[in-house]
């Protein structure tokens, strides 16, 4: 199971108050959890290619799962990355702006920061890529498009931050500061 740490105030609230769960009204509540995986060492994000249920052309997306009655979106996001990606390392989650539409569908969005790129399990999907945010393959899945539409600047800022830190650490010379 992935080691988890929340990095946002909203996410921390969810962790401190585990009673915040989806109320029981049937199995699927019209709520999903979507996490985009960001590698700290490169600032690149992980996307997978999937064929939509309607059989149209493959699209690129991220890992999304339904939030069932009695579950928290945060825990579903963590479990989805750990189980569907077969990821077992450290993981820091930051909550992004949720998306909702008129059909009572709510998508809780997260950035999952991992220390380095890894090879995910992609059962049922033709492939995956680690990409720069400005070079994502097309077309995007609706879930990923909504996430980037609502919170793309936040994800981009985090990716730029990690790329900058990684770039600085590669050129840092500690001996330069010795007497």
Secondary structure, DSSP 8 states (H G I E B T S, - for coil): --EEEE-SHHHHHHHH-TT-----SSSEEEEEEEEEEEETTT--EEEEEE--TT--S-EEE-EEEEEETT--HHHHHHHHHHHHS---SEEEEEE---EEETTTEEEEEEEEEESS------TT-SEEEEE-GGG--SSB-HHHHHHHHHHHHHHHHHHHHHHHHHHHHHH--GGGG--
